[in-house]
Amino acid sequence: MLLPGAGSKPPKFFGNFPYPYMNGMLHLGHAFSLSKLEFASAYHRLNGDEVLFPFAFHCTGMPIKVWQVMWEWRDTTTTT
């Protein structure tokens, strides 16, 4: 582990991941992309860097409403 010298601050690492939009199903691609940033953040943290890795979901409701309307339309146009 590399520690900063006396009176100096450790290097900083900021990892930013675009949040998954909730208008579809989560799939393996989301996990694959996120895991690369998680590994990089852990690597920098182990090297003594200050790591900021914010993560959040953006839910305005509009993409969810569009998804609902699409599913309702699909259910009315398909026959089983």
C-alpha positions in Angstrom: 0.0 0.0 0.0 1.4 3.3 -1.0 0.9 6.0 1.6 1.4 9.7 1.0 4.3 11.5 2.7 3.9 13.7 5.7 1.8 16.8 4.9 0.7 15.6 1.4 -2.7 14.4 0.3 -3.2 11.1 -1.4 -4.2 11.1 -5.1 -7.9 11.1 -5.9 -9.9 8.8 -8.1 -13.4 9.6 -9.2 -15.4 6.9 -10.9 -18.6 7.8 -12.6 -21.0 5.3 -14.1 -24.1 6.3 -16.2 -27.1 5.1 -14.3 -29.2 2.4 -15.8 -32.5 3.9 -17.1 -35.4 2.0 -15.8 -37.2 1.6 -19.2 -36.2 -1.9 -19.8 -34.9 -5.1 -18.3 -31.5 -5.1 -16.6 -29.2 -7.5 -18.4 -25.6 -8.9 -18.2 -24.2 -5.9 -20.0 -25.1 -3.6 -17.1 -23.2 -5.8 -14.7 -20.2 -6.2 -17.0 -19.8 -2.5 -17.5 -20.3 -1.7 -13.8 -17.9 -4.4 -12.7 -15.0 -2.8 -14.6 -15.4 0.5 -12.7 -15.9 -1.3 -9.4 -12.6 -3.2 -9.9 -10.8 0.1 -10.8 -12.2 1.8 -7.7 -11.1 -1.1 -5.5 -7.6 -1.0 -7.1 -7.2 2.7 -6.5 -8.5 2.3 -2.9 -6.0 -0.5 -2.2 -3.2 1.8 -3.5 -4.2 4.4 -1.0 -6.0 6.8 -3.2 -9.1 8.7 -2.1 -12.0 7.1 -4.1 -15.3 8.6 -4.8 -17.7 6.2 -6.5 -21.2 7.6 -6.5 -24.0 5.4 -7.9 -27.7 6.1 -8.1 -30.8 5.4 -10.1 -32.7 8.1 -12.0 -36.4 7.5 -11.8 -38.4 10.4 -13.1 -41.3 8.0 -13.9 -41.6 8.9 -17.6 -39.5 6.0 -19.0 -41.5 3.6 -16.7 -44.8 5.1 -18.0 -43.6 4.5 -21.6 -42.7 0.9 -20.8 -46.1 0.3 -19.2 -47.9 1.7 -22.3 -45.7 -0.4 -24.6 -46.6 -3.5 -22.6 -50.3 -2.7 -22.6 -50.2 -2.1 -26.3 -48.4 -5.4 -26.9 -50.9 -7.3 -24.8 -53.9 -5.9 -26.7 -52.3 -6.6 -30.2 -51.2 -10.1 -29.6 -53.4 -13.2 -29.5 -52.7 -16.3 -27.6 
